[in-house]
Amino acid sequence: MQKISRRARVLTGAVAVAALGTGALGAVSANAVSASTGAPAAKPAAATADAGDKNLTRSTHLTVAAATKAAQATLDAAKKENQRVSVAVVDRNGNTIVTLRGDGAGPQAYESAEKKAYTAVSWNAPTSELAKRLEQAPNLKDIPGTLFLAGGAPVTAKGAPVAGIGVAGAPSGDLDEKFAEAGVAALNR
């Protein structure tokens, strides 16, 4: 077996110490704090992509409490007229916030209510008005997730749609829409 020279041992040791030192330095710098303030060191530029908010947008959404209030007011309006309906409230993006199935509502009412709510918020118009547009543009009915029957009402804030309320299960779309409007009105109380 060959003996390693003193010079080779010193160089090997120096490399090992340098490697350990670099690793320690990396660990320290990763957890660095400012010596003057004791605060964490500044984050890298990539972590602040907002660039003064010019790359961001804000939107208004109903709270779960408000959506539930509107849905319950809708069911209450239907119950006063002995109607068995389902109601759905969707947010600005068409995502369901809350659904309530009234006692005795038919199985189709649940899905129809969601689609009517989605349709109302998508076009910011009552679905009864949108159903009339089918005469000029019959292919509208082919858009996924929509239902062009009366019973959906948009909820707006500052002129922009923030939610949709859909109702299904009454014997006519006019009644469904009347109940949806009762839900919208409840949000103004």
C-alpha positions as CSV (number, residue, x, y, z in Angstrom):
1,M,0.0,0.0,0.0
2,Q,1.3,3.4,-0.9
3,K,1.7,6.1,1.7
4,I,0.0,9.5,0.9
5,S,2.3,12.4,1.1
6,R,1.9,15.1,3.6
7,R,1.2,17.6,0.9
8,A,-1.7,15.4,-0.5
9,R,-3.2,15.1,2.9
10,V,-3.1,18.8,3.5
11,L,-4.7,19.5,0.2
12,T,-7.4,16.9,0.7
13,G,-8.1,18.3,4.2
14,A,-8.3,21.8,2.8
15,V,-10.8,20.8,0.1
16,A,-13.0,19.0,2.7
17,V,-12.9,22.1,5.0
18,A,-13.8,24.3,2.0
19,A,-16.7,22.1,1.1
20,L,-18.1,22.1,4.6
21,G,-17.6,25.8,4.9
22,T,-19.5,26.4,1.7
23,G,-22.4,24.2,2.9
24,A,-22.5,26.1,6.2
25,L,-22.4,29.4,4.5
26,G,-25.3,28.4,2.3
27,A,-27.3,27.3,5.3
28,V,-26.6,30.6,7.1
29,S,-27.4,32.7,4.1
30,A,-30.7,30.8,3.4
31,N,-31.7,31.8,7.0
32,A,-30.1,35.2,6.9
33,V,-31.4,38.1,9.0
34,S,-30.4,41.7,8.9
35,A,-27.7,42.4,11.5
36,S,-29.0,45.9,12.0
37,T,-32.7,45.2,12.4
38,G,-33.0,41.5,13.1
39,A,-35.6,41.2,10.4
40,P,-35.5,38.5,7.7
41,A,-33.4,39.3,4.7
42,A,-35.2,40.6,1.6
43,K,-37.0,38.0,-0.6
44,P,-35.8,37.4,-4.1
45,A,-37.5,39.4,-6.8
46,A,-39.4,36.4,-8.2
47,A,-41.4,36.1,-5.0
48,T,-42.9,39.6,-5.6
49,A,-44.6,39.1,-9.0
50,D,-47.3,41.7,-8.2
51,A,-45.1,44.6,-9.4
52,G,-47.3,47.1,-7.7
53,D,-50.5,45.3,-8.5
54,K,-50.3,45.8,-12.2
55,N,-50.3,42.1,-12.8
56,L,-53.2,41.4,-10.5
57,T,-56.9,41.7,-10.7
58,R,-59.6,41.9,-8.0
59,S,-63.1,40.6,-8.1
60,T,-66.1,40.7,-5.8
61,H,-67.8,37.5,-4.6
62,L,-70.7,36.8,-2.4
63,T,-69.9,35.4,1.0
64,V,-71.2,32.0,2.0
65,A,-73.5,33.7,4.5
66,A,-75.0,36.0,1.9
67,A,-75.4,33.1,-0.6
68,T,-77.2,31.1,2.1
69,K,-79.4,34.0,3.0
70,A,-80.4,34.4,-0.6
71,A,-81.0,30.7,-1.1
72,Q,-83.2,30.5,2.0
73,A,-85.2,33.5,1.0
74,T,-85.8,31.9,-2.4
75,L,-87.0,28.7,-0.8
76,D,-89.2,30.6,1.6
77,A,-90.9,32.5,-1.3
78,A,-91.6,29.2,-3.1
79,K,-92.9,27.6,0.1
80,K,-95.4,30.5,0.6
81,E,-96.9,29.5,-2.8
82,N,-96.7,25.7,-2.0
83,Q,-94.1,25.1,-4.6
84,R,-91.4,22.5,-4.3
85,V,-88.2,23.8,-5.8
86,S,-84.4,23.6,-5.6
87,V,-82.2,26.7,-5.6
88,A,-78.6,27.1,-6.4
89,V,-76.3,30.1,-5.9
90,V,-73.1,30.3,-8.0
91,D,-70.3,32.8,-7.8
92,R,-69.0,35.1,-10.6
93,N,-67.0,32.2,-12.0
94,G,-70.0,29.9,-12.1
95,N,-68.8,27.8,-9.1
96,T,-71.5,26.6,-6.8
97,I,-71.6,28.4,-3.4
98,V,-74.7,26.8,-2.0
99,T,-77.6,24.7,-3.1
100,L,-80.8,23.9,-1.2
101,R,-83.3,21.3,-2.2
102,G,-86.7,22.1,-1.0
103,D,-88.8,19.3,0.5
104,G,-90.4,17.3,-2.2
105,A,-88.5,18.9,-5.1
106,G,-88.0,16.7,-8.1
107,P,-84.6,15.0,-8.8
108,Q,-84.1,17.1,-12.0
109,A,-84.5,20.4,-10.2
110,Y,-81.1,20.4,-8.5
111,E,-79.1,20.3,-11.7
112,S,-81.4,22.6,-13.5
113,A,-81.2,25.2,-10.8
114,E,-77.4,25.1,-11.0
115,K,-77.4,25.5,-14.8
116,K,-79.9,28.4,-14.6
117,A,-77.7,30.2,-12.0
118,Y,-74.6,29.7,-14.2
119,T,-76.4,30.9,-17.3
120,A,-77.7,34.1,-15.5
121,V,-74.3,35.1,-14.1
122,S,-72.5,34.3,-17.4
123,W,-74.6,36.7,-19.4
124,N,-75.6,39.0,-16.5
125,A,-79.3,38.7,-17.4
126,P,-82.4,36.8,-16.3
127,T,-82.6,33.5,-18.1
128,S,-86.1,34.4,-19.3
129,E,-84.5,37.1,-21.4
130,L,-81.8,34.8,-22.6
131,A,-84.3,32.2,-23.7
132,K,-85.8,34.8,-26.1
133,R,-82.3,35.3,-27.7
134,L,-82.4,31.6,-28.9
135,E,-84.6,32.7,-31.8
136,Q,-81.7,34.8,-33.2
137,A,-78.9,32.5,-32.1
138,P,-80.1,28.9,-31.6
139,N,-76.6,27.6,-31.1
140,L,-76.4,29.4,-27.7
141,K,-78.1,26.4,-26.2
142,D,-75.0,24.3,-27.1
143,I,-72.7,26.1,-24.7
144,P,-71.8,23.5,-21.9
145,G,-73.4,24.0,-18.5
146,T,-76.1,26.4,-19.6
147,L,-79.8,26.2,-19.5
148,F,-81.9,28.7,-21.4
149,L,-85.2,28.4,-19.4
150,A,-86.7,31.0,-17.2
151,G,-85.7,30.7,-13.5
152,G,-82.2,32.3,-13.3
153,A,-81.4,35.8,-12.0
154,P,-78.1,37.6,-11.8
155,V,-76.8,39.3,-8.7
156,T,-74.8,42.4,-9.4
157,A,-72.6,44.8,-7.5
158,K,-71.7,48.2,-9.0
159,G,-73.2,47.0,-12.3
160,A,-71.1,43.9,-12.6
161,P,-72.3,40.3,-12.1
162,V,-71.1,38.7,-8.8
163,A,-73.4,35.7,-8.6
164,G,-76.4,34.0,-10.1
165,I,-79.4,32.4,-8.4
166,G,-81.2,29.6,-10.2
167,V,-84.5,28.0,-9.3
168,A,-86.1,24.9,-10.8
169,G,-89.1,22.7,-9.9
170,A,-92.1,25.1,-10.1
171,P,-94.7,24.3,-12.8
172,S,-93.5,27.3,-14.8
173,G,-90.3,29.2,-15.4
174,D,-92.0,32.4,-14.6
175,L,-92.6,31.2,-11.0
176,D,-89.0,29.9,-10.8
177,E,-87.7,33.3,-11.8
178,K,-90.0,35.1,-9.4
179,F,-88.6,33.0,-6.6
180,A,-85.0,33.7,-7.8
181,E,-85.7,37.4,-7.8
182,A,-86.9,37.1,-4.2
183,G,-83.5,35.7,-3.3
184,V,-81.8,38.7,-5.0
185,A,-84.0,41.1,-3.2
186,A,-83.1,39.5,0.2
187,L,-79.5,40.6,-0.4
188,N,-80.6,44.2,-0.4
189,R,-82.2,44.0,3.0
